[in-house]
């Protein structure tokens, strides 16, 4: 569960704090990305476990992350690329 989001003004990136149930253990090299449930659904953080033996502990940071894909950006890029190529379907 996400418990806090702040802006890191030095890196201009979001710092996200989350709480993970102690029943679930994740390696220190876990990869976190923002996922969307369905086409227009709510967002959540997906955790992909790595292969390290050491597990994340309270206060640790997940270093490997990926931002969410924004549907509007993808559609805009697709339309721009189509317009730039003349709309030809080859």
C-alpha positions as CSV (number, residue, x, y, z in Angstrom):
1,X,0.0,0.0,0.0
2,X,1.3,3.5,-0.9
3,X,1.5,5.5,2.3
4,X,3.1,8.7,0.9
5,X,4.2,10.5,-2.2
6,X,6.6,13.5,-2.1
7,X,8.6,15.4,-4.7
8,X,12.4,15.2,-4.5
9,X,13.3,18.7,-5.4
10,X,16.9,17.8,-6.1
11,X,16.2,15.1,-8.7
12,X,12.6,16.3,-9.7
13,X,11.3,12.8,-9.2
14,X,8.6,11.4,-7.0
15,X,9.6,9.6,-3.7
16,X,7.0,7.0,-3.0
17,X,6.7,5.4,0.5
18,X,4.9,2.1,0.7
19,X,4.0,-0.5,3.3
20,X,4.3,-4.2,2.4
21,X,2.7,-6.8,4.5
22,X,5.4,-8.7,6.5
23,X,4.1,-12.0,5.1
24,X,5.5,-11.1,1.7
25,X,9.3,-10.9,1.4
26,X,11.0,-9.4,-1.7
27,X,14.7,-9.5,-2.7
28,X,16.7,-6.2,-2.5
29,X,17.0,-6.2,-6.3
30,X,13.2,-6.1,-6.8
31,X,11.9,-4.1,-9.8
32,X,9.0,-1.7,-9.2
33,X,6.7,-0.3,-11.9
34,X,3.5,1.6,-12.0
35,X,0.7,-0.6,-13.6
36,X,-2.9,0.2,-14.6
37,X,-5.8,-2.1,-13.9
38,X,-7.6,-2.3,-17.3
39,X,-7.6,0.4,-20.0
40,X,-8.8,3.2,-17.7
41,X,-8.5,1.6,-14.3
42,X,-6.8,2.5,-11.1
43,X,-3.0,2.4,-10.9
44,X,-1.0,0.2,-8.6
45,X,2.7,-0.7,-8.0
46,X,3.8,-4.0,-9.5
47,X,6.8,-5.7,-7.8
48,X,8.9,-8.1,-9.8
49,X,11.2,-10.0,-7.5
50,X,14.9,-10.2,-8.4
51,X,17.3,-13.0,-7.6
52,X,19.3,-11.7,-4.6
53,X,19.4,-13.6,-1.4
54,X,19.1,-10.5,0.8
55,X,15.6,-9.3,1.4
56,X,14.2,-5.8,1.6
57,X,13.9,-4.5,5.1
58,X,12.1,-1.5,6.7
59,X,13.5,1.7,5.3
60,X,15.2,0.1,2.2
61,X,14.8,1.7,-1.2
62,X,13.8,0.0,-4.5
63,X,16.4,1.3,-7.0
64,X,15.0,-0.3,-10.1
65,X,11.8,1.5,-11.2
66,X,9.8,2.3,-14.3
67,X,7.2,5.0,-14.7
68,X,3.6,4.4,-15.9
69,X,2.8,4.5,-19.5
70,X,0.3,7.3,-20.2
71,X,-2.4,6.3,-22.7
72,X,-2.8,9.8,-24.0
73,X,0.9,10.1,-24.8
74,X,1.0,6.7,-26.6
75,X,-2.1,7.7,-28.7
76,X,-0.6,11.1,-29.5
77,X,2.7,9.5,-30.6
78,X,0.9,7.0,-32.8
79,X,-1.1,9.8,-34.5
80,X,1.9,12.0,-34.9
81,X,3.9,9.1,-36.4
82,X,1.0,8.3,-38.8
83,X,0.7,12.0,-39.9
84,X,4.5,12.3,-40.4
85,X,4.5,9.2,-42.6
86,X,1.6,10.5,-44.7
87,X,-0.8,8.0,-43.2
88,X,0.3,5.3,-45.7
89,X,-0.4,1.8,-44.5
90,X,2.5,-0.1,-46.0
